[in-house]
Amino acid sequence: MGKELHTERLVLRRFQEKDTEPFAAMNADPFVMRYFPATLSRTQSEDTLSRIAGKWDETGVSYWAVTLKSTGELIGTVGINFTDYQVMGEYVYEIGWRIASAFHRQGYATEAANEVLRVGFEVSQLQRVVSFTVLENMPSQAVMKKLGMRDTQFQFFHPSIAASHPLAEHCLYEMTSQMWYKLHHPPDEMNE
């Protein structure tokens, strides 16, 4: 699942040394991180890149660097993480994204996430992928809906955030492999 991916406007690839600075700048941006408990320091951002690389080796899934085809510029990250904490009583494959503020509202998260889901279901043969965010994060919920994910109507307190924190409560969306194939490979298409 870790090979380079291409969409109409984007290249998704493994993170490289040259990505460290723009990745850290994105994680230090209060607007980008407004639905997270805090921005990340440079050291925390570098630790995140180390964890991303480790997850590729450990689970075969992780986050890609999202770059523009036209310029090669890093604009964010999108990927699937196998959680090391339980969500609603189970470990899950979670898709997530983070896009630099200069590139918001241009459909990049949806474009990249759609390709990541395709690879997750059609190449890695995942059976279910979830996505979750704080209740107030309407932009991410809009992406989940555009991807065809289903709002489970379940809400939970994120296990890594203190329950008293204002960003602790999350909503949960999901997509199963059956949902993916029905959406992207309708029965008529599969019978041709």
Short mmCIF file of the C-alpha atoms (twelve columns), coordinates in Angstrom:
data_MODEL
# 
_entry.id   MODEL 
# 
loop_
_atom_site.group_PDB 
_atom_site.id 
_atom_site.type_symbol 
_atom_site.label_atom_id 
_atom_site.label_alt_id 
_atom_site.label_comp_id 
_atom_site.label_asym_id 
_atom_site.label_seq_id 
_atom_site.Cartn_x 
_atom_site.Cartn_y 
_atom_site.Cartn_z 
_atom_site.pdbx_PDB_model_num 
ATOM 1   C CA . MET A 1   0.000   0.000  0.000   1 
ATOM 2   C CA . GLY A 2   2.987   2.289  0.371   1 
ATOM 3   C CA . LYS A 3   3.780   2.928  -3.296  1 
ATOM 4   C CA . GLU A 4   3.381   6.311  -4.939  1 
ATOM 5   C CA . LEU A 5   -0.197  7.199  -5.879  1 
ATOM 6   C CA . HIS A 6   -1.442  9.665  -8.485  1 
ATOM 7   C CA . THR A 7   -4.731  11.530 -8.799  1 
ATOM 8   C CA . GLU A 8   -5.763  14.232 -11.236 1 
ATOM 9   C CA . ARG A 9   -3.925  16.989 -9.355  1 
ATOM 10  C CA . LEU A 10  -1.891  15.223 -6.693  1 
ATOM 11  C CA . VAL A 11  0.954   12.818 -6.015  1 
ATOM 12  C CA . LEU A 12  0.831   10.853 -2.770  1 
ATOM 13  C CA . ARG A 13  4.193   9.458  -1.707  1 
ATOM 14  C CA . ARG A 14  6.221   8.512  1.343   1 
ATOM 15  C CA . PHE A 15  7.532   11.412 3.392   1 
ATOM 16  C CA . GLN A 16  11.063  12.575 2.592   1 
ATOM 17  C CA . GLU A 17  13.615  14.651 4.503   1 
ATOM 18  C CA . LYS A 18  12.686  17.757 2.492   1 
ATOM 19  C CA . ASP A 19  9.122   17.541 3.862   1 
ATOM 20  C CA . THR A 20  10.172  18.112 7.479   1 
ATOM 21  C CA . GLU A 21  9.996   21.914 7.382   1 
ATOM 22  C CA . PRO A 22  6.650   22.363 5.578   1 
ATOM 23  C CA . PHE A 23  5.116   19.539 7.633   1 
ATOM 24  C CA . ALA A 24  6.217   21.238 10.854  1 
ATOM 25  C CA . ALA A 25  4.892   24.600 9.637   1 
ATOM 26  C CA . MET A 26  1.491   23.049 8.896   1 
ATOM 27  C CA . ASN A 27  1.346   21.417 12.342  1 
ATOM 28  C CA . ALA A 28  2.268   24.715 14.025  1 
ATOM 29  C CA . ASP A 29  -0.535  26.617 12.266  1 
ATOM 30  C CA . PRO A 30  -3.323  27.376 14.788  1 
ATOM 31  C CA . PHE A 31  -5.933  27.430 12.004  1 
ATOM 32  C CA . VAL A 32  -4.972  23.982 10.684  1 
ATOM 33  C CA . MET A 33  -4.871  22.598 14.227  1 
ATOM 34  C CA . ARG A 34  -8.005  24.313 15.551  1 
ATOM 35  C CA . TYR A 35  -9.820  20.990 16.042  1 
ATOM 36  C CA . PHE A 36  -6.860  19.371 17.809  1 
ATOM 37  C CA . PRO A 37  -5.955  19.903 21.479  1 
ATOM 38  C CA . ALA A 38  -2.812  21.882 20.543  1 
ATOM 39  C CA . THR A 39  -0.433  22.820 17.765  1 
ATOM 40  C CA . LEU A 40  2.739   20.731 17.462  1 
ATOM 41  C CA . SER A 41  6.272   21.893 18.148  1 
ATOM 42  C CA . ARG A 42  9.009   21.134 15.624  1 
ATOM 43  C CA . THR A 43  10.144  18.183 17.768  1 
ATOM 44  C CA . GLN A 44  6.594   16.833 18.060  1 
ATOM 45  C CA . SER A 45  6.163   17.157 14.306  1 
ATOM 46  C CA . GLU A 46  9.390   15.234 13.686  1 
ATOM 47  C CA . ASP A 47  8.209   12.563 16.148  1 
ATOM 48  C CA . THR A 48  4.981   12.310 14.151  1 
ATOM 49  C CA . LEU A 49  6.970   11.688 10.962  1 
ATOM 50  C CA . SER A 50  8.907   8.932  12.760  1 
ATOM 51  C CA . ARG A 51  5.647   7.308  13.889  1 
ATOM 52  C CA . ILE A 52  4.251   7.527  10.348  1 
ATOM 53  C CA . ALA A 53  7.324   5.724  8.998   1 
ATOM 54  C CA . GLY A 54  7.095   3.116  11.763  1 
ATOM 55  C CA . LYS A 55  3.435   2.417  11.023  1 
ATOM 56  C CA . TRP A 56  4.290   1.563  7.391   1 
ATOM 57  C CA . ASP A 57  6.682   -1.103 8.674   1 
ATOM 58  C CA . GLU A 58  4.442   -2.285 11.507  1 
ATOM 59  C CA . THR A 59  1.000   -2.439 9.879   1 
ATOM 60  C CA . GLY A 60  1.497   -1.848 6.145   1 
ATOM 61  C CA . VAL A 61  -0.672  1.286  6.230   1 
ATOM 62  C CA . SER A 62  0.110   4.853  7.224   1 
ATOM 63  C CA . TYR A 63  0.052   8.427  5.993   1 
ATOM 64  C CA . TRP A 64  1.264   9.732  2.650   1 
ATOM 65  C CA . ALA A 65  2.768   13.112 1.924   1 
ATOM 66  C CA . VAL A 66  0.315   14.911 -0.380  1 
ATOM 67  C CA . THR A 67  2.042   17.004 -3.045  1 
ATOM 68  C CA . LEU A 68  0.846   19.040 -6.002  1 
ATOM 69  C CA . LYS A 69  1.592   17.467 -9.385  1 
ATOM 70  C CA . SER A 70  2.165   20.895 -10.873 1 
ATOM 71  C CA . THR A 71  4.854   22.060 -8.414  1 
ATOM 72  C CA . GLY A 72  5.861   19.126 -6.193  1 
ATOM 73  C CA . GLU A 73  4.954   21.272 -3.169  1 
ATOM 74  C CA . LEU A 74  3.913   19.469 0.025   1 
ATOM 75  C CA . ILE A 75  0.363   20.551 0.867   1 
ATOM 76  C CA . GLY A 76  -0.590  18.050 3.545   1 
ATOM 77  C CA . THR A 77  -1.000  14.442 4.518   1 
ATOM 78  C CA . VAL A 78  -3.709  11.833 4.028   1 
ATOM 79  C CA . GLY A 79  -3.652  8.197  5.025   1 
ATOM 80  C CA . ILE A 80  -4.982  5.245  6.948   1 
ATOM 81  C CA . ASN A 81  -3.813  4.467  10.448  1 
ATOM 82  C CA . PHE A 82  -4.406  1.244  12.358  1 
ATOM 83  C CA . THR A 83  -5.130  2.720  15.774  1 
ATOM 84  C CA . ASP A 84  -3.114  1.754  18.829  1 
ATOM 85  C CA . TYR A 85  -6.104  2.685  20.999  1 
ATOM 86  C CA . GLN A 86  -9.652  1.384  20.946  1 
ATOM 87  C CA . VAL A 87  -12.529 3.296  19.387  1 
ATOM 88  C CA . MET A 88  -15.948 2.157  20.593  1 
ATOM 89  C CA . GLY A 89  -14.308 -1.007 21.987  1 
ATOM 90  C CA . GLU A 90  -12.153 -2.034 19.010  1 
ATOM 91  C CA . TYR A 91  -8.954  -1.207 17.171  1 
ATOM 92  C CA . VAL A 92  -9.814  0.292  13.794  1 
ATOM 93  C CA . TYR A 93  -8.440  1.398  10.467  1 
ATOM 94  C CA . GLU A 94  -8.935  5.162  10.504  1 
ATOM 95  C CA . ILE A 95  -8.592  7.474  7.524   1 
ATOM 96  C CA . GLY A 96  -7.511  11.015 8.271   1 
ATOM 97  C CA . TRP A 97  -6.190  14.115 6.570   1 
ATOM 98  C CA . ARG A 98  -4.480  17.402 7.321   1 
ATOM 99  C CA . ILE A 99  -4.092  20.046 4.634   1 
ATOM 100 C CA . ALA A 100 -2.090  23.295 4.912   1 
ATOM 101 C CA . SER A 101 -4.378  26.302 5.306   1 
ATOM 102 C CA . ALA A 102 -3.349  27.901 1.984   1 
ATOM 103 C CA . PHE A 103 -4.838  24.859 0.222   1 
ATOM 104 C CA . HIS A 104 -8.151  24.536 2.061   1 
ATOM 105 C CA . ARG A 105 -11.500 24.561 0.232   1 
ATOM 106 C CA . GLN A 106 -10.027 23.286 -3.036  1 
ATOM 107 C CA . GLY A 107 -11.088 19.649 -2.748  1 
ATOM 108 C CA . TYR A 108 -7.592  18.292 -2.136  1 
ATOM 109 C CA . ALA A 109 -8.487  16.330 1.019   1 
ATOM 110 C CA . THR A 110 -11.406 14.631 -0.741  1 
ATOM 111 C CA . GLU A 111 -9.356  13.884 -3.861  1 
ATOM 112 C CA . ALA A 112 -6.486  12.354 -1.904  1 
ATOM 113 C CA . ALA A 113 -8.689  10.502 0.585   1 
ATOM 114 C CA . ASN A 114 -10.741 8.947  -2.207  1 
ATOM 115 C CA . GLU A 115 -7.564  7.458  -3.699  1 
ATOM 116 C CA . VAL A 116 -6.396  6.254  -0.278  1 
ATOM 117 C CA . LEU A 117 -9.756  4.518  0.268   1 
ATOM 118 C CA . ARG A 118 -9.519  2.923  -3.184  1 
ATOM 119 C CA . VAL A 119 -6.153  1.435  -2.335  1 
ATOM 120 C CA . GLY A 120 -7.333  0.439  1.134   1 
ATOM 121 C CA . PHE A 121 -10.319 -1.494 -0.157  1 
ATOM 122 C CA . GLU A 122 -9.147  -2.687 -3.573  1 
ATOM 123 C CA . VAL A 123 -5.455  -3.377 -2.915  1 
ATOM 124 C CA . SER A 124 -5.111  -3.951 0.834   1 
ATOM 125 C CA . GLN A 125 -8.528  -5.650 1.028   1 
ATOM 126 C CA . LEU A 126 -9.594  -3.782 4.164   1 
ATOM 127 C CA . GLN A 127 -13.142 -4.570 5.227   1 
ATOM 128 C CA . ARG A 128 -13.961 -1.360 7.110   1 
ATOM 129 C CA . VAL A 129 -12.436 2.093  7.455   1 
ATOM 130 C CA . VAL A 130 -13.684 4.728  9.890   1 
ATOM 131 C CA . SER A 131 -13.107 8.435  10.291  1 
ATOM 132 C CA . PHE A 132 -13.801 10.549 13.326  1 
ATOM 133 C CA . THR A 133 -13.480 14.133 14.408  1 
ATOM 134 C CA . VAL A 134 -14.714 16.570 17.011  1 
ATOM 135 C CA . LEU A 135 -18.388 17.437 16.726  1 
ATOM 136 C CA . GLU A 136 -17.634 21.034 15.683  1 
ATOM 137 C CA . ASN A 137 -15.348 20.062 12.796  1 
ATOM 138 C CA . MET A 138 -17.854 20.530 9.999   1 
ATOM 139 C CA . PRO A 139 -15.202 20.808 7.222   1 
ATOM 140 C CA . SER A 140 -13.893 17.291 7.945   1 
ATOM 141 C CA . GLN A 141 -17.404 15.926 8.284   1 
ATOM 142 C CA . ALA A 142 -18.171 17.432 4.857   1 
ATOM 143 C CA . VAL A 143 -15.202 15.508 3.410   1 
ATOM 144 C CA . MET A 144 -16.454 12.293 5.026   1 
ATOM 145 C CA . LYS A 145 -19.854 12.803 3.419   1 
ATOM 146 C CA . LYS A 146 -18.327 13.601 -0.001  1 
ATOM 147 C CA . LEU A 147 -16.383 10.346 0.225   1 
ATOM 148 C CA . GLY A 148 -19.646 8.462  0.736   1 
ATOM 149 C CA . MET A 149 -18.921 7.531  4.341   1 
ATOM 150 C CA . ARG A 150 -21.899 6.830  6.593   1 
ATOM 151 C CA . ASP A 151 -22.533 8.795  9.780   1 
ATOM 152 C CA . THR A 152 -22.923 6.036  12.383  1 
ATOM 153 C CA . GLN A 153 -24.666 8.489  14.758  1 
ATOM 154 C CA . PHE A 154 -22.297 7.238  17.479  1 
ATOM 155 C CA . GLN A 155 -20.426 9.758  19.574  1 
ATOM 156 C CA . PHE A 156 -17.527 8.915  21.853  1 
ATOM 157 C CA . PHE A 157 -14.818 10.537 23.931  1 
ATOM 158 C CA . HIS A 158 -11.413 10.232 22.258  1 
ATOM 159 C CA . PRO A 159 -9.265  8.013  24.512  1 
ATOM 160 C CA . SER A 160 -6.188  10.229 24.055  1 
ATOM 161 C CA . ILE A 161 -7.949  13.431 25.165  1 
ATOM 162 C CA . ALA A 162 -9.104  14.211 28.692  1 
ATOM 163 C CA . ALA A 163 -12.891 13.836 28.895  1 
ATOM 164 C CA . SER A 164 -13.149 17.355 30.342  1 
ATOM 165 C CA . HIS A 165 -11.440 18.897 27.286  1 
ATOM 166 C CA . PRO A 166 -13.824 20.786 24.957  1 
ATOM 167 C CA . LEU A 167 -12.518 18.772 21.955  1 
ATOM 168 C CA . ALA A 168 -12.878 15.344 23.581  1 
ATOM 169 C CA . GLU A 169 -16.242 14.313 22.125  1 
ATOM 170 C CA . HIS A 170 -16.081 12.885 18.596  1 
ATOM 171 C CA . CYS A 171 -18.490 11.669 15.932  1 
ATOM 172 C CA . LEU A 172 -17.828 8.493  13.960  1 
ATOM 173 C CA . TYR A 173 -18.234 7.850  10.223  1 
ATOM 174 C CA . GLU A 174 -17.538 4.565  8.462   1 
ATOM 175 C CA . MET A 175 -17.236 2.912  5.077   1 
ATOM 176 C CA . THR A 176 -17.235 -0.825 4.482   1 
ATOM 177 C CA . SER A 177 -15.795 -2.602 1.477   1 
ATOM 178 C CA . GLN A 178 -19.370 -3.369 0.351   1 
ATOM 179 C CA . MET A 179 -20.237 0.337  0.486   1 
ATOM 180 C CA . TRP A 180 -17.082 1.196  -1.468  1 
ATOM 181 C CA . TYR A 181 -17.737 -1.313 -4.242  1 
ATOM 182 C CA . LYS A 182 -21.402 -0.360 -4.496  1 
ATOM 183 C CA . LEU A 183 -20.449 3.314  -4.833  1 
ATOM 184 C CA . HIS A 184 -17.503 2.895  -7.217  1 
ATOM 185 C CA . HIS A 185 -18.344 -0.339 -9.041  1 
ATOM 186 C CA . PRO A 186 -22.135 -0.475 -9.477  1 
ATOM 187 C CA . PRO A 187 -23.556 -3.959 -10.266 1 
ATOM 188 C CA . ASP A 188 -24.166 -3.044 -13.938 1 
ATOM 189 C CA . GLU A 189 -20.516 -2.058 -14.324 1 
ATOM 190 C CA . MET A 190 -19.287 -5.250 -12.634 1 
ATOM 191 C CA . ASN A 191 -21.405 -7.445 -14.955 1 
ATOM 192 C CA . GLU A 192 -20.051 -5.937 -18.166 1 
# 
